[in-house]
């Protein structure tokens, strides 16, 4: 039987402005998503249980969640990453020279603009963008 779908915490909110996340593999953008319209987005391997699917053997069915919180004083987005008890772990790199650190399960960590998230051993990284991406030029 499939485990029940993860539910967002009580402190989560709908974002009041668009929040963009880029998926990067080998320095190349593979996907760009606007995380609007919901309080939280589950990332995982299962198309049935995750909002954002990452088909990689080291990614759990419901691996991690991106959760919107009340905005910071500056008015920018406040996004948290929560490891949902994944087998291979969720790793955060804030760009402050501290390298990757594994998150404690079910403990929200703030995702800063430019911060990167890695799920398990997947080579695809999630990157929180500070501002909406420029439109792709027409071909």
N, C-alpha and C positions, 0 to 999 in steps of 0.2 A: 504494500500500500504506500502511496505517496505521502510524505509528511505534509501537515497542513501548511498552507501558504503563510509566509511571514507577514505580520501586521506592523504598520508604522507605529512608533512610540507616540505617546500623548503630547509630547512637546513639539512634534513636527507640524509644520505649517505649509500652506500653499505659497510658492514663491511669488513675490509681488513684481518681480522683473525677470526677464529671461536669464536663464543660466545655461551656459554651453559647456559641453564636455566633448573632448576630442579623443578618439581612439588612435593610437600611434603604434605602428610596428616598424622597427628598423628605421626610425626617423621619418617615415611616411605616414600621412593621415590615411587611415582606412575607413573611418566613419566619423560623422559629426552629428551630435544629438543635442537638441534643446530639451532640458529637463524641466518642462513646465507642466502645469495642469494636474500634477499629483504631488502629494506630500513626500513620497519616497519612491525610489526606483530600485528594484532588486536586480542584481547582476548575477548570472549563473549559467550553468550548462543546460538546464531544463527549459525548453520553450514553454512548457505548461506552467512552471512555477516562477520564472524570471521574466522581468519586463525587458531586460537587455540580455540577449543570449551571447555567450562566449563559448563556442564549441572547442574546448581544450580538455584533455584528459585530466589535468591537474586542477580544473575548476569544478567546484562542487555544484550540485543542482541549484541550490540557493546559496550562493557563496558570500555575497556582501550586499549592502544596501547603501545607496546615496540618499541621504535624508536632508530635507530643507528645514532650517531652524529660523527663529526670529532673526531679522537682519541685524547686522552689526551697527555700531553707532554711525559709521561712515555711510551707511545705506547700501553697502555692497551686499552681494549674496552671502549667505551663511550656509555652507554645505558641509555635512558631516558624512564620513564613511564609517560603516559599522560592519565588522566581520560577523557573519551569522553562524559561527561555529564551524567554519570550513575545515576540511581535513588538511589542506596544504597551506593554509594561511593567507592573509591579506597583508600586503606590505605598502608602507607609505614613505614617500621621499618628498620632503618639503622644500628642497632646493636650498637649504641653509647649510649645506656641507656636512650634514650628519649621516648621509647615506640612507640606506633602506632600513626601516624598522618594522618588525612584525607587530601587528595590532593584537591587543587582548580581545578574545571573543566577546561579542555583545557589548563592547565599550566604545561609544562614539568618539571619533577623532576628527578634529576640524581639518577640512581640506582647503588649503589656501590656494589662491589663484597662482597657477604655475606649478602647483603640487602634483605629484604623480602617484598613481596607485597601480600596484601589480597584484594580480590574483594568481596564487600558486606559482607554477613555473611558466605561466603563459608569457610569451614575448610581446603580447599586445598590452600597452600601457594606457591607462585612462588619465587624461590631463584636463584639469579645470582651467578654463580660459578666463582671463580677467575681463574681457570685453567681447561682444559679439564678433564673430569672424568676418572678415571682408567677403563680400560676395565673390563667387568664382567668376572669373572673366568668361564671357561667352566664347565658344570655340571659333 
